[in-house]
Amino acid sequence: MSHFDTELDTSGLNCPLPLLKTKKALLTMNKGERLRMISTDRAAFIDIPVYCEMSEHSLIDTTETENELIFIIEKGTD
């Protein structure tokens, strides 16, 4: 499992809330810190990687379990 500094559990929330809460959490973090985001919304599998591609943040790891998607995102300069 990848190291992370902050955890955000968006389980039970549907699009666009997991992405919006991820953006908000990253705003409070320092460059280089890592966010572990947990989602049960299957749309996050597309939304989070696309957001990271369009921003200065790096998607470090994605893990898919039967019920959850887990993302490790490293804050960039945004």
PDB file of N, CA, C and O in Angstrom, chain B, residues numbered from 101:
ATOM      1  N   MET B 101       0.841  -1.183   0.000  1.00  0.00           N
ATOM      2  CA  MET B 101       0.000   0.000   0.000  1.00  0.00           C
ATOM      3  C   MET B 101       0.882   1.241   0.000  1.00  0.00           C
ATOM      4  O   MET B 101       1.907   1.286   0.681  1.00  0.00           O
ATOM      5  N   SER B 102       0.482   2.233  -0.757  1.00  0.00           N
ATOM      6  CA  SER B 102       1.235   3.474  -0.859  1.00  0.00           C
ATOM      7  C   SER B 102       1.039   4.344   0.375  1.00  0.00           C
ATOM      8  O   SER B 102      -0.017   4.329   1.009  1.00  0.00           O
ATOM      9  N   HIS B 103       2.074   5.096   0.696  1.00  0.00           N
ATOM     10  CA  HIS B 103       2.021   6.050   1.804  1.00  0.00           C
ATOM     11  C   HIS B 103       1.047   7.171   1.469  1.00  0.00           C
ATOM     12  O   HIS B 103       0.934   7.575   0.311  1.00  0.00           O
ATOM     13  N   PHE B 104       0.342   7.674   2.481  1.00  0.00           N
ATOM     14  CA  PHE B 104      -0.525   8.839   2.282  1.00  0.00           C
ATOM     15  C   PHE B 104      -0.532   9.690   3.538  1.00  0.00           C
ATOM     16  O   PHE B 104      -0.261   9.208   4.637  1.00  0.00           O
ATOM     17  N   ASP B 105      -0.850  10.980   3.353  1.00  0.00           N
ATOM     18  CA  ASP B 105      -0.870  11.941   4.462  1.00  0.00           C
ATOM     19  C   ASP B 105      -2.281  12.203   4.962  1.00  0.00           C
ATOM     20  O   ASP B 105      -2.485  12.438   6.153  1.00  0.00           O
ATOM     21  N   THR B 106      -3.261  12.164   4.057  1.00  0.00           N
ATOM     22  CA  THR B 106      -4.646  12.478   4.385  1.00  0.00           C
ATOM     23  C   THR B 106      -5.542  11.423   3.747  1.00  0.00           C
ATOM     24  O   THR B 106      -5.270  10.945   2.646  1.00  0.00           O
ATOM     25  N   GLU B 107      -6.617  11.064   4.453  1.00  0.00           N
ATOM     26  CA  GLU B 107      -7.571  10.112   3.894  1.00  0.00           C
ATOM     27  C   GLU B 107      -8.931  10.772   3.755  1.00  0.00           C
ATOM     28  O   GLU B 107      -9.390  11.483   4.649  1.00  0.00           O
ATOM     29  N   LEU B 108      -9.569  10.523   2.617  1.00  0.00           N
ATOM     30  CA  LEU B 108     -10.904  11.039   2.337  1.00  0.00           C
ATOM     31  C   LEU B 108     -11.778   9.859   1.936  1.00  0.00           C
ATOM     32  O   LEU B 108     -11.515   9.205   0.926  1.00  0.00           O
ATOM     33  N   ASP B 109     -12.814   9.582   2.722  1.00  0.00           N
ATOM     34  CA  ASP B 109     -13.729   8.480   2.428  1.00  0.00           C
ATOM     35  C   ASP B 109     -15.024   9.056   1.861  1.00  0.00           C
ATOM     36  O   ASP B 109     -15.801   9.680   2.584  1.00  0.00           O
ATOM     37  N   THR B 110     -15.252   8.845   0.568  1.00  0.00           N
ATOM     38  CA  THR B 110     -16.472   9.345  -0.069  1.00  0.00           C
ATOM     39  C   THR B 110     -17.461   8.212  -0.331  1.00  0.00           C
ATOM     40  O   THR B 110     -18.342   8.335  -1.181  1.00  0.00           O
ATOM     41  N   SER B 111     -17.313   7.123   0.393  1.00  0.00           N
ATOM     42  CA  SER B 111     -18.210   5.971   0.227  1.00  0.00           C
ATOM     43  C   SER B 111     -19.663   6.400   0.355  1.00  0.00           C
ATOM     44  O   SER B 111     -20.027   7.145   1.264  1.00  0.00           O
ATOM     45  N   GLY B 112     -20.493   5.915  -0.576  1.00  0.00           N
ATOM     46  CA  GLY B 112     -21.917   6.220  -0.545  1.00  0.00           C
ATOM     47  C   GLY B 112     -22.294   7.479  -1.300  1.00  0.00           C
ATOM     48  O   GLY B 112     -23.477   7.730  -1.526  1.00  0.00           O
ATOM     49  N   LEU B 113     -21.308   8.279  -1.694  1.00  0.00           N
ATOM     50  CA  LEU B 113     -21.592   9.503  -2.443  1.00  0.00           C
ATOM     51  C   LEU B 113     -21.504   9.218  -3.934  1.00  0.00           C
ATOM     52  O   LEU B 113     -20.671   8.429  -4.380  1.00  0.00           O
ATOM     53  N   ASN B 114     -22.379   9.877  -4.702  1.00  0.00           N
ATOM     54  CA  ASN B 114     -22.395   9.694  -6.147  1.00  0.00           C
ATOM     55  C   ASN B 114     -21.847  10.914  -6.867  1.00  0.00           C
ATOM     56  O   ASN B 114     -21.790  12.012  -6.313  1.00  0.00           O
ATOM     57  N   CYS B 115     -21.446  10.697  -8.111  1.00  0.00           N
ATOM     58  CA  CYS B 115     -20.903  11.736  -8.981  1.00  0.00           C
ATOM     59  C   CYS B 115     -21.839  12.948  -8.959  1.00  0.00           C
ATOM     60  O   CYS B 115     -23.052  12.776  -9.081  1.00  0.00           O
ATOM     61  N   PRO B 116     -21.324  14.138  -8.812  1.00  0.00           N
ATOM     62  CA  PRO B 116     -19.920  14.557  -8.849  1.00  0.00           C
ATOM     63  C   PRO B 116     -19.281  14.736  -7.466  1.00  0.00           C
ATOM     64  O   PRO B 116     -18.164  15.244  -7.371  1.00  0.00           O
ATOM     65  N   LEU B 117     -19.966  14.330  -6.402  1.00  0.00           N
ATOM     66  CA  LEU B 117     -19.468  14.620  -5.053  1.00  0.00           C
ATOM     67  C   LEU B 117     -18.090  14.037  -4.734  1.00  0.00           C
ATOM     68  O   LEU B 117     -17.285  14.742  -4.125  1.00  0.00           O
ATOM     69  N   PRO B 118     -17.766  12.792  -5.109  1.00  0.00           N
ATOM     70  CA  PRO B 118     -16.413  12.306  -4.802  1.00  0.00           C
ATOM     71  C   PRO B 118     -15.316  13.188  -5.420  1.00  0.00           C
ATOM     72  O   PRO B 118     -14.307  13.469  -4.774  1.00  0.00           O
ATOM     73  N   LEU B 119     -15.517  13.619  -6.661  1.00  0.00           N
ATOM     74  CA  LEU B 119     -14.534  14.484  -7.319  1.00  0.00           C
ATOM     75  C   LEU B 119     -14.476  15.854  -6.648  1.00  0.00           C
ATOM     76  O   LEU B 119     -13.387  16.378  -6.412  1.00  0.00           O
ATOM     77  N   LEU B 120     -15.615  16.432  -6.344  1.00  0.00           N
ATOM     78  CA  LEU B 120     -15.639  17.762  -5.705  1.00  0.00           C
ATOM     79  C   LEU B 120     -14.975  17.719  -4.336  1.00  0.00           C
ATOM     80  O   LEU B 120     -14.216  18.624  -3.990  1.00  0.00           O
ATOM     81  N   LYS B 121     -15.249  16.689  -3.560  1.00  0.00           N
ATOM     82  CA  LYS B 121     -14.631  16.570  -2.235  1.00  0.00           C
ATOM     83  C   LYS B 121     -13.126  16.309  -2.354  1.00  0.00           C
ATOM     84  O   LYS B 121     -12.352  16.755  -1.508  1.00  0.00           O
ATOM     85  N   THR B 122     -12.712  15.594  -3.393  1.00  0.00           N
ATOM     86  CA  THR B 122     -11.286  15.367  -3.632  1.00  0.00           C
ATOM     87  C   THR B 122     -10.586  16.682  -3.947  1.00  0.00           C
ATOM     88  O   THR B 122      -9.521  16.969  -3.401  1.00  0.00           O
ATOM     89  N   LYS B 123     -11.181  17.477  -4.823  1.00  0.00           N
ATOM     90  CA  LYS B 123     -10.610  18.788  -5.168  1.00  0.00           C
ATOM     91  C   LYS B 123     -10.472  19.655  -3.919  1.00  0.00           C
ATOM     92  O   LYS B 123      -9.439  20.290  -3.707  1.00  0.00           O
ATOM     93  N   LYS B 124     -11.520  19.678  -3.093  1.00  0.00           N
ATOM     94  CA  LYS B 124     -11.523  20.496  -1.872  1.00  0.00           C
ATOM     95  C   LYS B 124     -10.438  20.025  -0.900  1.00  0.00           C
ATOM     96  O   LYS B 124      -9.742  20.843  -0.299  1.00  0.00           O
ATOM     97  N   ALA B 125     -10.297  18.709  -0.746  1.00  0.00           N
ATOM     98  CA  ALA B 125      -9.285  18.163   0.160  1.00  0.00           C
ATOM     99  C   ALA B 125      -7.883  18.532  -0.321  1.00  0.00           C
ATOM    100  O   ALA B 125      -7.028  18.897   0.486  1.00  0.00           O
ATOM    101  N   LEU B 126      -7.644  18.438  -1.625  1.00  0.00           N
ATOM    102  CA  LEU B 126      -6.326  18.759  -2.167  1.00  0.00           C
ATOM    103  C   LEU B 126      -5.971  20.228  -1.964  1.00  0.00           C
ATOM    104  O   LEU B 126      -4.795  20.564  -1.822  1.00  0.00           O
ATOM    105  N   LEU B 127      -6.971  21.106  -1.947  1.00  0.00           N
ATOM    106  CA  LEU B 127      -6.727  22.534  -1.718  1.00  0.00           C
ATOM    107  C   LEU B 127      -6.116  22.796  -0.345  1.00  0.00           C
ATOM    108  O   LEU B 127      -5.367  23.757  -0.170  1.00  0.00           O
ATOM    109  N   THR B 128      -6.428  21.954   0.617  1.00  0.00           N
ATOM    110  CA  THR B 128      -5.949  22.161   1.989  1.00  0.00           C
ATOM    111  C   THR B 128      -4.588  21.511   2.243  1.00  0.00           C
ATOM    112  O   THR B 128      -4.016  21.649   3.324  1.00  0.00           O
ATOM    113  N   MET B 129      -4.080  20.805   1.238  1.00  0.00           N
ATOM    114  CA  MET B 129      -2.839  20.054   1.412  1.00  0.00           C
ATOM    115  C   MET B 129      -1.647  20.807   0.822  1.00  0.00           C
ATOM    116  O   MET B 129      -1.814  21.720   0.013  1.00  0.00           O
ATOM    117  N   ASN B 130      -0.447  20.412   1.236  1.00  0.00           N
ATOM    118  CA  ASN B 130       0.786  21.005   0.722  1.00  0.00           C
ATOM    119  C   ASN B 130       1.306  20.201  -0.461  1.00  0.00           C
ATOM    120  O   ASN B 130       1.041  19.005  -0.583  1.00  0.00           O
ATOM    121  N   LYS B 131       2.052  20.880  -1.333  1.00  0.00           N
ATOM    122  CA  LYS B 131       2.651  20.217  -2.490  1.00  0.00           C
ATOM    123  C   LYS B 131       3.461  19.000  -2.032  1.00  0.00           C
ATOM    124  O   LYS B 131       4.232  19.079  -1.075  1.00  0.00           O
ATOM    125  N   GLY B 132       3.277  17.878  -2.726  1.00  0.00           N
ATOM    126  CA  GLY B 132       4.009  16.658  -2.411  1.00  0.00           C
ATOM    127  C   GLY B 132       3.308  15.741  -1.430  1.00  0.00           C
ATOM    128  O   GLY B 132       3.682  14.576  -1.298  1.00  0.00           O
ATOM    129  N   GLU B 133       2.293  16.250  -0.736  1.00  0.00           N
ATOM    130  CA  GLU B 133       1.533  15.392   0.173  1.00  0.00           C
ATOM    131  C   GLU B 133       0.608  14.493  -0.644  1.00  0.00           C
ATOM    132  O   GLU B 133       0.240  14.814  -1.774  1.00  0.00           O
ATOM    133  N   ARG B 134       0.246  13.366  -0.046  1.00  0.00           N
ATOM    134  CA  ARG B 134      -0.593  12.391  -0.747  1.00  0.00           C
ATOM    135  C   ARG B 134      -1.945  12.212  -0.068  1.00  0.00           C
ATOM    136  O   ARG B 134      -2.059  12.144   1.156  1.00  0.00           O
ATOM    137  N   LEU B 135      -2.960  12.140  -0.918  1.00  0.00           N
ATOM    138  CA  LEU B 135      -4.338  11.926  -0.478  1.00  0.00           C
ATOM    139  C   LEU B 135      -4.755  10.505  -0.850  1.00  0.00           C
ATOM    140  O   LEU B 135      -4.574  10.067  -1.986  1.00  0.00           O
ATOM    141  N   ARG B 136      -5.310   9.801   0.119  1.00  0.00           N
ATOM    142  CA  ARG B 136      -5.916   8.489  -0.153  1.00  0.00           C
ATOM    143  C   ARG B 136      -7.417   8.716  -0.192  1.00  0.00           C
ATOM    144  O   ARG B 136      -8.030   9.047   0.823  1.00  0.00           O
ATOM    145  N   MET B 137      -8.008   8.535  -1.372  1.00  0.00           N
ATOM    146  CA  MET B 137      -9.435   8.771  -1.556  1.00  0.00           C
ATOM    147  C   MET B 137     -10.122   7.436  -1.815  1.00  0.00           C
ATOM    148  O   MET B 137      -9.708   6.661  -2.678  1.00  0.00           O
ATOM    149  N   ILE B 138     -11.183   7.185  -1.047  1.00  0.00           N
ATOM    150  CA  ILE B 138     -11.963   5.954  -1.164  1.00  0.00           C
ATOM    151  C   ILE B 138     -13.332   6.315  -1.737  1.00  0.00           C
ATOM    152  O   ILE B 138     -13.976   7.259  -1.282  1.00  0.00           O
ATOM    153  N   SER B 139     -13.762   5.558  -2.731  1.00  0.00           N
ATOM    154  CA  SER B 139     -15.056   5.821  -3.362  1.00  0.00           C
ATOM    155  C   SER B 139     -15.769   4.518  -3.671  1.00  0.00           C
ATOM    156  O   SER B 139     -15.144   3.506  -3.989  1.00  0.00           O
ATOM    157  N   THR B 140     -17.095   4.564  -3.570  1.00  0.00           N
ATOM    158  CA  THR B 140     -17.917   3.437  -3.997  1.00  0.00           C
ATOM    159  C   THR B 140     -18.622   3.772  -5.315  1.00  0.00           C
ATOM    160  O   THR B 140     -19.340   2.939  -5.869  1.00  0.00           O
ATOM    161  N   ASP B 141     -18.414   4.986  -5.808  1.00  0.00           N
ATOM    162  CA  ASP B 141     -19.012   5.438  -7.059  1.00  0.00           C
ATOM    163  C   ASP B 141     -18.134   4.990  -8.227  1.00  0.00           C
ATOM    164  O   ASP B 141     -16.990   5.430  -8.343  1.00  0.00           O
ATOM    165  N   ARG B 142     -18.651   4.132  -9.079  1.00  0.00           N
ATOM    166  CA  ARG B 142     -17.865   3.587 -10.201  1.00  0.00           C
ATOM    167  C   ARG B 142     -17.416   4.688 -11.162  1.00  0.00           C
ATOM    168  O   ARG B 142     -16.409   4.519 -11.850  1.00  0.00           O
ATOM    169  N   ALA B 143     -18.128   5.801 -11.227  1.00  0.00           N
ATOM    170  CA  ALA B 143     -17.744   6.896 -12.120  1.00  0.00           C
ATOM    171  C   ALA B 143     -16.396   7.498 -11.723  1.00  0.00           C
ATOM    172  O   ALA B 143     -15.707   8.085 -12.557  1.00  0.00           O
ATOM    173  N   ALA B 144     -16.022   7.354 -10.455  1.00  0.00           N
ATOM    174  CA  ALA B 144     -14.731   7.878  -9.986  1.00  0.00           C
ATOM    175  C   ALA B 144     -13.573   7.207 -10.714  1.00  0.00           C
ATOM    176  O   ALA B 144     -12.491   7.783 -10.822  1.00  0.00           O
ATOM    177  N   PHE B 145     -13.792   5.993 -11.212  1.00  0.00           N
ATOM    178  CA  PHE B 145     -12.756   5.258 -11.949  1.00  0.00           C
ATOM    179  C   PHE B 145     -12.339   6.029 -13.203  1.00  0.00           C
ATOM    180  O   PHE B 145     -11.207   5.900 -13.671  1.00  0.00           O
ATOM    181  N   ILE B 146     -13.258   6.828 -13.740  1.00  0.00           N
ATOM    182  CA  ILE B 146     -12.966   7.680 -14.898  1.00  0.00           C
ATOM    183  C   ILE B 146     -12.642   9.099 -14.434  1.00  0.00           C
ATOM    184  O   ILE B 146     -11.666   9.696 -14.889  1.00  0.00           O
ATOM    185  N   ASP B 147     -13.461   9.637 -13.527  1.00  0.00           N
ATOM    186  CA  ASP B 147     -13.341  11.038 -13.116  1.00  0.00           C
ATOM    187  C   ASP B 147     -11.986  11.389 -12.492  1.00  0.00           C
ATOM    188  O   ASP B 147     -11.390  12.407 -12.846  1.00  0.00           O
ATOM    189  N   ILE B 148     -11.503  10.569 -11.584  1.00  0.00           N
ATOM    190  CA  ILE B 148     -10.274  10.905 -10.853  1.00  0.00           C
ATOM    191  C   ILE B 148      -9.048  10.886 -11.778  1.00  0.00           C
ATOM    192  O   ILE B 148      -8.272  11.841 -11.756  1.00  0.00           O
ATOM    193  N   PRO B 149      -8.840   9.836 -12.590  1.00  0.00           N
ATOM    194  CA  PRO B 149      -7.694   9.886 -13.506  1.00  0.00           C
ATOM    195  C   PRO B 149      -7.736  11.057 -14.492  1.00  0.00           C
ATOM    196  O   PRO B 149      -6.705  11.667 -14.775  1.00  0.00           O
ATOM    197  N   VAL B 150      -8.922  11.369 -15.012  1.00  0.00           N
ATOM    198  CA  VAL B 150      -9.051  12.493 -15.945  1.00  0.00           C
ATOM    199  C   VAL B 150      -8.734  13.806 -15.231  1.00  0.00           C
ATOM    200  O   VAL B 150      -8.028  14.654 -15.776  1.00  0.00           O
ATOM    201  N   TYR B 151      -9.248  13.974 -14.027  1.00  0.00           N
ATOM    202  CA  TYR B 151      -8.945  15.183 -13.252  1.00  0.00           C
ATOM    203  C   TYR B 151      -7.442  15.318 -13.016  1.00  0.00           C
ATOM    204  O   TYR B 151      -6.886  16.405 -13.173  1.00  0.00           O
ATOM    205  N   CYS B 152      -6.789  14.234 -12.644  1.00  0.00           N
ATOM    206  CA  CYS B 152      -5.343  14.289 -12.398  1.00  0.00           C
ATOM    207  C   CYS B 152      -4.575  14.641 -13.669  1.00  0.00           C
ATOM    208  O   CYS B 152      -3.595  15.384 -13.616  1.00  0.00           O
ATOM    209  N   GLU B 153      -5.013  14.113 -14.810  1.00  0.00           N
ATOM    210  CA  GLU B 153      -4.371  14.440 -16.085  1.00  0.00           C
ATOM    211  C   GLU B 153      -4.512  15.921 -16.420  1.00  0.00           C
ATOM    212  O   GLU B 153      -3.605  16.520 -16.997  1.00  0.00           O
ATOM    213  N   MET B 154      -5.650  16.508 -16.056  1.00  0.00           N
ATOM    214  CA  MET B 154      -5.932  17.898 -16.393  1.00  0.00           C
ATOM    215  C   MET B 154      -5.377  18.874 -15.365  1.00  0.00           C
ATOM    216  O   MET B 154      -5.371  20.080 -15.610  1.00  0.00           O
ATOM    217  N   SER B 155      -4.917  18.390 -14.240  1.00  0.00           N
ATOM    218  CA  SER B 155      -4.405  19.244 -13.174  1.00  0.00           C
ATOM    219  C   SER B 155      -2.910  18.991 -12.998  1.00  0.00           C
ATOM    220  O   SER B 155      -2.292  18.268 -13.780  1.00  0.00           O
ATOM    221  N   GLU B 156      -2.352  19.589 -11.975  1.00  0.00           N
ATOM    222  CA  GLU B 156      -0.934  19.393 -11.652  1.00  0.00           C
ATOM    223  C   GLU B 156      -0.728  18.239 -10.672  1.00  0.00           C
ATOM    224  O   GLU B 156       0.393  18.000 -10.222  1.00  0.00           O
ATOM    225  N   HIS B 157      -1.797  17.529 -10.342  1.00  0.00           N
ATOM    226  CA  HIS B 157      -1.713  16.433  -9.380  1.00  0.00           C
ATOM    227  C   HIS B 157      -1.358  15.126 -10.080  1.00  0.00           C
ATOM    228  O   HIS B 157      -1.668  14.943 -11.257  1.00  0.00           O
ATOM    229  N   SER B 158      -0.705  14.215  -9.354  1.00  0.00           N
ATOM    230  CA  SER B 158      -0.288  12.938  -9.926  1.00  0.00           C
ATOM    231  C   SER B 158      -1.073  11.796  -9.302  1.00  0.00           C
ATOM    232  O   SER B 158      -1.166  11.687  -8.079  1.00  0.00           O
ATOM    233  N   LEU B 159      -1.633  10.951 -10.146  1.00  0.00           N
ATOM    234  CA  LEU B 159      -2.302   9.742  -9.670  1.00  0.00           C
ATOM    235  C   LEU B 159      -1.218   8.683  -9.474  1.00  0.00           C
ATOM    236  O   LEU B 159      -0.654   8.173 -10.442  1.00  0.00           O
ATOM    237  N   ILE B 160      -0.936   8.361  -8.224  1.00  0.00           N
ATOM    238  CA  ILE B 160       0.157   7.451  -7.871  1.00  0.00           C
ATOM    239  C   ILE B 160      -0.283   5.998  -7.956  1.00  0.00           C
ATOM    240  O   ILE B 160       0.468   5.139  -8.419  1.00  0.00           O
ATOM    241  N   ASP B 161      -1.513   5.726  -7.504  1.00  0.00           N
ATOM    242  CA  ASP B 161      -1.965   4.340  -7.444  1.00  0.00           C
ATOM    243  C   ASP B 161      -3.489   4.285  -7.476  1.00  0.00           C
ATOM    244  O   ASP B 161      -4.166   5.165  -6.944  1.00  0.00           O
ATOM    245  N   THR B 162      -4.010   3.251  -8.100  1.00  0.00           N
ATOM    246  CA  THR B 162      -5.449   2.976  -8.092  1.00  0.00           C
ATOM    247  C   THR B 162      -5.626   1.510  -7.723  1.00  0.00           C
ATOM    248  O   THR B 162      -5.015   0.627  -8.326  1.00  0.00           O
ATOM    249  N   THR B 163      -6.471   1.261  -6.723  1.00  0.00           N
ATOM    250  CA  THR B 163      -6.769  -0.099  -6.305  1.00  0.00           C
ATOM    251  C   THR B 163      -8.272  -0.296  -6.402  1.00  0.00           C
ATOM    252  O   THR B 163      -9.052   0.546  -5.957  1.00  0.00           O
ATOM    253  N   GLU B 164      -8.669  -1.415  -6.988  1.00  0.00           N
ATOM    254  CA  GLU B 164     -10.083  -1.721  -7.110  1.00  0.00           C
ATOM    255  C   GLU B 164     -10.378  -2.991  -6.330  1.00  0.00           C
ATOM    256  O   GLU B 164      -9.758  -4.029  -6.563  1.00  0.00           O
ATOM    257  N   THR B 165     -11.324  -2.906  -5.407  1.00  0.00           N
ATOM    258  CA  THR B 165     -11.792  -4.083  -4.687  1.00  0.00           C
ATOM    259  C   THR B 165     -13.212  -4.366  -5.157  1.00  0.00           C
ATOM    260  O   THR B 165     -13.714  -3.701  -6.063  1.00  0.00           O
ATOM    261  N   GLU B 166     -13.848  -5.330  -4.555  1.00  0.00           N
ATOM    262  CA  GLU B 166     -15.216  -5.665  -4.949  1.00  0.00           C
ATOM    263  C   GLU B 166     -16.169  -4.496  -4.738  1.00  0.00           C
ATOM    264  O   GLU B 166     -17.091  -4.293  -5.527  1.00  0.00           O
ATOM    265  N   ASN B 167     -15.947  -3.719  -3.665  1.00  0.00           N
ATOM    266  CA  ASN B 167     -16.883  -2.657  -3.310  1.00  0.00           C
ATOM    267  C   ASN B 167     -16.313  -1.244  -3.391  1.00  0.00           C
ATOM    268  O   ASN B 167     -17.069  -0.275  -3.338  1.00  0.00           O
ATOM    269  N   GLU B 168     -15.006  -1.112  -3.517  1.00  0.00           N
ATOM    270  CA  GLU B 168     -14.385   0.209  -3.414  1.00  0.00           C
ATOM    271  C   GLU B 168     -13.347   0.455  -4.500  1.00  0.00           C
ATOM    272  O   GLU B 168     -12.745  -0.466  -5.052  1.00  0.00           O
ATOM    273  N   LEU B 169     -13.168   1.737  -4.777  1.00  0.00           N
ATOM    274  CA  LEU B 169     -12.044   2.216  -5.565  1.00  0.00           C
ATOM    275  C   LEU B 169     -11.197   3.049  -4.613  1.00  0.00           C
ATOM    276  O   LEU B 169     -11.723   3.882  -3.875  1.00  0.00           O
ATOM    277  N   ILE B 170      -9.891   2.827  -4.627  1.00  0.00           N
ATOM    278  CA  ILE B 170      -8.999   3.569  -3.746  1.00  0.00           C
ATOM    279  C   ILE B 170      -7.936   4.233  -4.613  1.00  0.00           C
ATOM    280  O   ILE B 170      -7.244   3.569  -5.386  1.00  0.00           O
ATOM    281  N   PHE B 171      -7.816   5.546  -4.476  1.00  0.00           N
ATOM    282  CA  PHE B 171      -6.869   6.329  -5.248  1.00  0.00           C
ATOM    283  C   PHE B 171      -5.846   6.976  -4.328  1.00  0.00           C
ATOM    284  O   PHE B 171      -6.195   7.472  -3.257  1.00  0.00           O
ATOM    285  N   ILE B 172      -4.587   6.971  -4.744  1.00  0.00           N
ATOM    286  CA  ILE B 172      -3.552   7.738  -4.054  1.00  0.00           C
ATOM    287  C   ILE B 172      -3.154   8.863  -5.007  1.00  0.00           C
ATOM    288  O   ILE B 172      -2.660   8.609  -6.106  1.00  0.00           O
ATOM    289  N   ILE B 173      -3.371  10.104  -4.579  1.00  0.00           N
ATOM    290  CA  ILE B 173      -3.101  11.267  -5.401  1.00  0.00           C
ATOM    291  C   ILE B 173      -2.068  12.144  -4.706  1.00  0.00           C
ATOM    292  O   ILE B 173      -2.212  12.484  -3.532  1.00  0.00           O
ATOM    293  N   GLU B 174      -1.027  12.503  -5.445  1.00  0.00           N
ATOM    294  CA  GLU B 174      -0.010  13.398  -4.899  1.00  0.00           C
ATOM    295  C   GLU B 174      -0.291  14.813  -5.358  1.00  0.00           C
ATOM    296  O   GLU B 174      -0.437  15.079  -6.551  1.00  0.00           O
ATOM    297  N   LYS B 175      -0.366  15.719  -4.389  1.00  0.00           N
ATOM    298  CA  LYS B 175      -0.671  17.114  -4.711  1.00  0.00           C
ATOM    299  C   LYS B 175       0.474  17.726  -5.499  1.00  0.00           C
ATOM    300  O   LYS B 175       1.644  17.602  -5.138  1.00  0.00           O
ATOM    301  N   GLY B 176       0.102  18.391  -6.587  1.00  0.00           N
ATOM    302  CA  GLY B 176       1.047  19.141  -7.389  1.00  0.00           C
ATOM    303  C   GLY B 176       1.005  20.611  -7.012  1.00  0.00           C
ATOM    304  O   GLY B 176       0.821  20.955  -5.844  1.00  0.00           O
ATOM    305  N   THR B 177       1.172  21.462  -7.983  1.00  0.00           N
ATOM    306  CA  THR B 177       1.238  22.907  -7.710  1.00  0.00           C
ATOM    307  C   THR B 177      -0.099  23.609  -7.742  1.00  0.00           C
ATOM    308  O   THR B 177      -0.183  24.788  -7.396  1.00  0.00           O
ATOM    309  N   ASP B 178      -1.155  22.909  -8.152  1.00  0.00           N
ATOM    310  CA  ASP B 178      -2.487  23.542  -8.207  1.00  0.00           C
ATOM    311  C   ASP B 178      -2.899  24.099  -6.873  1.00  0.00           C
ATOM    312  O   ASP B 178      -3.988  24.661  -6.749  1.00  0.00           O
TER     313      ASP B 178
END
